[in-house]
């Protein structure tokens, strides 16, 4: 059985790909039955699309793999706390679990409402938080 740290490292690999593309370095993976079924990272600059967040890309890819819109047997691992838009989409997709690395005290969904996720969704956070946060910090220091 693989653990949360293993899957968060996979999400971090996605975030590093975003970093290399000069995208905000957030990565995500969707896991079902202990297997990664979707990988994604931010593509907002590449696609010129403000909705192309890692979580949104991962939800779409996972739904396509499973052939349905509900991901109620899946876990999403994402390097940074989802924003309100992404949390809303995660709620509609009815994820079983959401696991995020570093919190976002400016735009994270918990700053606005924790009720946006599906009531049965379990949330865990702080997994590899230092590594996830350091990548974001490095990206924005490079921008300034």
N, C-alpha and C positions, 0 to 999 in steps of 0.2 A: 504494500500500500504506500503510495507516494504521499508526501505531506504538503501542507500549505506553503512551506518555504520553497520546496522544489517548484511548485507551480508559479509562485511569485517570481522566482528567478527567471522563469520562462517569459513572464510578463515584462520583466526588466530587460530581457533581450530584445523584446519588441520596442520598448521605450528607447533603447540605444539606437535602434534603426531609425526611429523618428528623429532623435537628436542628430544623427548623421545626415538627415535630409533637411535639417534646419526647421523641423516641426517641433512644437512643444512636446517634450519627451515623456509621453504617457503611453504605456503599453497595456494590453489586456489579452487574456486567454480565457476560453470557456472550456470547462472540463465536464465531461459526462461519463459516468462509470469509470472514474479514475483514468480517463483518456482525454487528451486535448483534442477538441473537435474544431476549434477556431482560434486563430491568432490574429491580432490586429494592433495597429498603433495609429496615432493621430495623423490625419491626412488633410487637415483643413487648408493648409497652404497649397499643397499639391493639387487638390481637387477644387480649390477656390470655393469651399463649402463650409460654412460655419457649423454645420451639423455633423461633419466628418470626424467626430471624436472617436477615440479608440474603442470605447464601450459600444457606440452605435455600430461601428464597423464589425465588432465581434458578435453582437446580437444578430445582425443580418446574416453573417457567415454561418453561425451556429444553427439558426433557423433553417437555412438552406440545407445544411448537412442532415438535420433531423427531419426535414420535410414538414415542419409545422411551426406555428408562431410561439408556442409556449415552451419555455425552457425550465419547467418546474422540477426537473431532475438534474439540473446543471448548477455549477458554481462558476461565477465570474471572478477572476483574479485581475485586479487593476492596480497599477502602481500608485495612483493618487485618488483620493476620495472623489467619487463622481459628482459632477455638477447637477443642478436641478433638472436640466433637460435629460441627461443620461439616466438619472435616478428614476425619472418618470417612465422612460422607456424600459428600464429594468423592471419596474413595477408592472407594466403592461405585459412584459414577457414572463412574469411570474417566476423569476429565478428562485431556486431553492436556497442558494447562499450567494452572498456578495462578500468578497474579501479584498480589502484594499490596504495598501502600504502606508503611505503618508497622508495625513489629514490635509485639508485645504480650508484654512480659517477665513478665506475671503470669498471663495465661490463654491465651496463644497455644499452638498445638499443639506447637511445637518445644520448649516447656518440659517436655513430657511424653513425646512420641515422634514422631520424624520418619517412622516406618515405617507410620503410619496411612494415608497417601496410597497410591494405586496405585503399584507399582514403576516403571511407565513414565511417570508424571507428572513433567513438568519444572516446577521451581519457580524463580521469579524474584521478587526483592523489592527494596524501596527506591525504587520508581518513585513520584515525587512524595511521598516520605516526609514531608517537612517540612509540606506542605499538609495531608496526611492526619492527621498527628499534631497539628497546630495546631487543627484542627476538633474533635478529641476533647478536647484540653486546654481549649479554650474552653467546650465543653459541660459538663465536670465542674467548671470554675471557677464557672460560672453556678449549678450545683447546690449549691455549698458556701456 
